[in-house]
Amino acid sequence: MITVIGTGTGAPVPPEAVAGAELVVGGRRHLDAVRLPQGAERVVLGPLAPALDIVEEYVGKDRPVLVLASGDPGFFGIVRALAERFGADRLDVRAGVSSVAAAFARVGLPWDDAVVVSAHGRDLRTAVNVCRAHPKVAVLTGPGAGPAELGAALRHACDEPEPEAVSAPGPAAPGSSPAPDSPEHAATSARASLSRVLVVASALGSARERVERVTPAEAAARDWGPDVSVVLCLDGARGLGGVRTVAGAPAGPAGWALDEGEFAHRDSMITKFEARALALARLGPRLGDLVWDIGAGSGSVAVECARLGAAAIAVEKTADGVERIAANARAHGVYVDVVCDMAPDALAVLPDPDAVFVGGGGAELPAIVAACARRARRTVVVAMAALDRVPAAREALTGAGFSCDGVLLQSSRLAPLPGDVTRLAATNPVFLLWGTRIPVSDEGVAQ
């Protein structure tokens, strides 16, 4: 039998659980916190595979094994690896309080509506994208994916200056905030920025416990050391949330490809819902993704992607368009990071997207599509009304190594006529091209 005990958030290890163990496995701090039985072998967890091999030797001889873990070992913990290797029927799991539950308890918030992301041994970008898209997120940290790295990534989305920005005149130093009259500042100051606070919980349950509220910029400027247990990323205005039936991320919308009347737009300059339906199907926006909407206009595609759980960045060159996109995002209760600038130049400073929708671009369309294809991890979708732009857009996608397919969409909608009769009213045809890479993993998100 393998006994697995969760500790580290204040609950002591029961002495009777330790007494009969012949092998004790755990992190160094867990092992140092208990009195081991005389003659018991001690294995400090590093790489998991060698430790599991030693456990297998003891299990094969029916010798008792004790595994010490942090908090709830069944929640992004060692129970998964043990059950896969030895079977759940060989495990006696005694869960402690998870670091996520403890951290939310410290700040007095419920967490049945929180999204939990593990960045331990995983790409931090998934956690960053979830934090961009959702008001209440817990991030389990790891080496190279701690509060400083998370804060640095979110600082730009929150449009925060560097905490030690140079105020003297002259050229800005590398890494400092751009001068107020610089082109860089003009682009970033037009963002409809997010508002986030990070709660950094360190050494929970110990005498060294610290729970600190900081901005992303403040988090990025500090060395947090090895004791960080979990980081909460919160929108202060939406931190409480409503009563839930299903835990985790909110359920997806009941419908998508919304009618154009659901969005503020100018002179019918909006991706029609028929084209938007296919574009969304090809983009595949999901929790943990980042989607760019280039030449966003009303931002209808960005808003719909955000409604489906993805983080969204809309790039729009007109100031009134930026305001319109921000208003549409607010009306639908989602976050969209809006950048007032022109593609392709504006794309250089944006984080890499999973998927991109290009809905505008004019003569610059081939260069924009090529720039998006170089950065997109999965898919680029291009909508065009002009036939003569299709070959260049297709060449830009295939030239970047994407497979490419497309359709011409023509639809007719029911329209009333006098006398209680109906006609078919044709909409303008739209070319939709899409290029696809090999999909990336969605590992690391708990819902």
URQUIHU-V121662 format. One record per residue. N is the residue number from 0. RES is the residue in one small letter. D_LAST is the distance of its C-alpha to the last C-alpha in Angstrom with 1 decimal. Layout:
BEGIN
n: <N N>
res: <RES RES>
d_last: <D_LAST D_LAST>
END
This chain:
BEGIN
n: <0 1 2 3 4 5 6 7 8 9 10 11 12 13 14 15 16 17 18 19 20 21 22 23 24 25 26 27 28 29 30 31 32 33 34 35 36 37 38 39 40 41 42 43 44 45 46 47 48 49 50 51 52 53 54 55 56 57 58 59 60 61 62 63 64 65 66 67 68 69 70 71 72 73 74 75 76 77 78 79 80 81 82 83 84 85 86 87 88 89 90 91 92 93 94 95 96 97 98 99 100 101 102 103 104 105 106 107 108 109 110 111 112 113 114 115 116 117 118 119 120 121 122 123 124 125 126 127 128 129 130 131 132 133 134 135 136 137 138 139 140 141 142 143 144 145 146 147 148 149 150 151 152 153 154 155 156 157 158 159 160 161 162 163 164 165 166 167 168 169 170 171 172 173 174 175 176 177 178 179 180 181 182 183 184 185 186 187 188 189 190 191 192 193 194 195 196 197 198 199 200 201 202 203 204 205 206 207 208 209 210 211 212 213 214 215 216 217 218 219 220 221 222 223 224 225 226 227 228 229 230 231 232 233 234 235 236 237 238 239 240 241 242 243 244 245 246 247 248 249 250 251 252 253 254 255 256 257 258 259 260 261 262 263 264 265 266 267 268 269 270 271 272 273 274 275 276 277 278 279 280 281 282 283 284 285 286 287 288 289 290 291 292 293 294 295 296 297 298 299 300 301 302 303 304 305 306 307 308 309 310 311 312 313 314 315 316 317 318 319 320 321 322 323 324 325 326 327 328 329 330 331 332 333 334 335 336 337 338 339 340 341 342 343 344 345 346 347 348 349 350 351 352 353 354 355 356 357 358 359 360 361 362 363 364 365 366 367 368 369 370 371 372 373 374 375 376 377 378 379 380 381 382 383 384 385 386 387 388 389 390 391 392 393 394 395 396 397 398 399 400 401 402 403 404 405 406 407 408 409 410 411 412 413 414 415 416 417 418 419 420 421 422 423 424 425 426 427 428 429 430 431 432 433 434 435 436 437 438 439 440 441 442 443 444 445 446>
res: <m i t v i g t g t g a p v p p e a v a g a e l v v g g r r h l d a v r l p q g a e r v v l g p l a p a l d i v e e y v g k d r p v l v l a s g d p g f f g i v r a l a e r f g a d r l d v r a g v s s v a a a f a r v g l p w d d a v v v s a h g r d l r t a v n v c r a h p k v a v l t g p g a g p a e l g a a l r h a c d e p e p e a v s a p g p a a p g s s p a p d s p e h a a t s a r a s l s r v l v v a s a l g s a r e r v e r v t p a e a a a r d w g p d v s v v l c l d g a r g l g g v r t v a g a p a g p a g w a l d e g e f a h r d s m i t k f e a r a l a l a r l g p r l g d l v w d i g a g s g s v a v e c a r l g a a a i a v e k t a d g v e r i a a n a r a h g v y v d v v c d m a p d a l a v l p d p d a v f v g g g g a e l p a i v a a c a r r a r r t v v v a m a a l d r v p a a r e a l t g a g f s c d g v l l q s s r l a p l p g d v t r l a a t n p v f l l w g t r i p v s d e g v a q>
d_last: <30.9 28.3 27.4 24.2 24.2 21.7 23.8 24.1 22.8 26.0 26.3 29.4 29.5 31.6 35.0 35.3 32.2 33.9 37.4 37.5 35.4 37.4 34.6 32.3 29.5 27.5 27.3 30.7 29.8 28.6 31.7 34.0 32.7 33.9 37.4 37.4 39.7 43.0 42.9 39.1 37.9 35.4 33.0 31.2 27.9 28.1 27.3 25.5 27.6 31.0 29.7 28.3 31.7 33.5 31.2 32.1 35.8 35.6 33.5 36.0 38.8 37.0 37.0 34.5 31.7 29.8 26.7 25.8 22.4 20.6 18.8 16.6 17.3 14.8 11.9 12.2 15.9 19.0 18.4 16.8 20.0 22.3 21.1 21.4 24.8 26.3 24.5 22.5 25.8 27.3 24.8 25.4 22.3 22.8 19.8 20.4 18.6 15.7 16.6 13.5 14.8 18.3 17.8 16.4 19.3 21.7 21.1 21.0 17.7 15.2 11.6 9.9 9.1 8.2 5.8 6.8 8.7 11.5 14.8 16.9 18.9 16.9 17.8 17.2 17.0 13.3 12.7 15.6 14.4 11.1 13.5 15.9 13.7 11.9 13.9 12.0 10.5 11.2 12.6 14.0 17.3 19.9 23.4 23.7 20.2 21.0 21.6 24.6 23.0 19.9 22.5 24.8 22.3 21.2 24.8 25.8 23.1 24.2 27.8 29.0 32.3 32.8 33.7 37.0 38.0 41.6 43.6 46.9 48.2 48.2 45.8 42.3 41.5 38.8 35.3 36.7 36.0 38.1 41.2 40.9 43.3 41.8 40.2 37.0 36.8 37.6 34.6 32.0 33.4 32.8 29.0 27.0 25.3 22.1 22.4 20.4 21.2 20.1 20.2 21.2 21.2 23.7 25.1 23.4 25.6 28.6 31.8 30.6 27.5 26.9 24.4 25.4 24.4 25.4 25.2 23.8 27.5 28.4 25.6 26.8 30.4 29.9 30.0 27.4 28.6 26.8 25.6 22.4 19.6 16.8 16.9 15.4 15.6 16.5 18.3 21.0 21.7 18.3 17.1 17.6 15.7 16.5 16.3 13.0 13.0 9.4 7.1 4.4 5.5 8.7 9.9 11.9 15.6 18.0 20.2 20.9 24.1 25.3 29.0 30.8 31.8 28.3 29.0 31.9 33.8 37.4 39.9 37.4 36.0 32.6 30.9 31.6 28.9 30.2 29.9 26.6 25.1 26.2 25.3 21.6 21.7 23.2 21.1 17.8 15.7 11.9 9.2 11.0 14.3 17.4 19.9 23.5 25.6 29.2 32.0 29.5 32.1 30.2 26.7 25.7 23.9 22.1 21.1 19.9 17.7 16.2 15.6 13.6 11.3 13.6 15.8 19.3 22.8 25.8 29.2 32.1 35.7 37.0 36.6 36.5 33.8 31.6 32.1 31.4 28.1 27.1 28.2 26.3 23.0 23.8 24.8 21.5 19.5 17.9 18.7 21.1 23.1 26.7 29.4 33.0 34.7 36.0 34.5 35.0 36.1 33.1 30.7 31.9 30.2 26.7 23.9 23.6 21.6 19.7 21.5 24.5 26.2 29.9 31.5 34.6 36.9 40.4 42.7 40.1 37.7 38.5 38.1 34.8 33.4 34.7 33.1 29.7 30.1 30.8 27.6 25.0 22.8 22.3 24.1 26.7 27.7 31.1 32.5 36.4 39.1 42.0 43.0 44.7 41.5 39.8 41.6 41.0 37.2 37.1 39.1 36.8 33.8 35.8 37.4 34.1 33.4 31.2 31.8 32.8 32.9 33.6 34.9 37.2 35.6 38.2 37.4 39.5 38.3 40.0 42.3 44.7 48.5 51.2 52.4 48.9 48.4 45.7 45.9 43.5 42.9 42.1 39.6 40.3 39.3 36.6 36.1 32.6 32.3 29.3 29.2 26.6 25.9 24.3 20.4 18.5 15.8 12.0 11.6 10.0 6.5 3.8 0.0>
END
